[in-house]
Amino acid sequence: MVKDEKGITTAEYAVGTAAGAGLAGVLYQLVTGGFGDQMLRSMFSHVLGLLGIG
């Protein structure tokens, strides 16, 4: 007996898309918030220190 799995594939894409959008939203909040600002400044300072500039 052969089953039609088109609906399952569509549901998997929908769940993956929703999870990706949710993760993107969380990352956006982290980067644009105070934590993200502090993290970016720290990373930038560290890279400048490694290069001997800062």
Long-range contacts (C-beta under 8 A, 24 or more apart in sequence): none
